[in-house]
Amino acid sequence: MKTDSGVYQLDAYDKDGKKITSTINISLQILVPVSHPAMFQACLSPEQRIVNCSAEGDDTQFSFSLDNNPLIQTKAGSPKNKSVTISLSGQLTGNLHCKVQNKVSSKQNVIHLTSCEAACFRTVTILASVTIPLLLLIVLLSIKLCKTKRSSTTIRDDNAEDEIVYSDVRVTRAAQRVDV
């Protein structure tokens, strides 16, 4: 267990119980293996993107490579080294590998980078295809509401021609009464 980490003493004895060597101190450090790294990318503009790689584990070390060409590597040892964010050109394309390792294990993840220019165009296209129909619907509903809305008219007593009266008239058949 991780709590078993510490310094241990080694004393060697022969079969008669006589000490053979001097005491040797052994430092034992138990590390948590690294987890599978999670990767996230975001285009900030057509010229710039950020990529984040994060994983759990003790004394993690991160390394990035694009199409097997090394880009960056962090040093192990920092207990807070659980995530690394790098900034890359938005025009880079290819397979970006994030490898996370410590003295116990090693795991990696790969994402495919596409041009941020294409990603921005897709975002604009998606937003336009959603926004334009919504705006048209709002305009059409507003027009319909304005046409069906009755406006009030001020009636002046001095001019009878200005008088406009609105009313709802309903015609219903009255039941005929038959007297016997």
Secondary structure by P-SEA (a helix, b strand, c coil): ccccbbbbbbbbbcccccccccbbbbbbbbbbccccbbbbbbbccccbbbbbbbbbccbbbbbbbcccccccccccccccccbbbbbbbcccccbbbbbbbccccccbbbbbbccaaaaaaaaaaaaaaaaaaaaaaaaaaaaaaaaabbbbbbbbccccccbbbbbbbbbbbccccccc
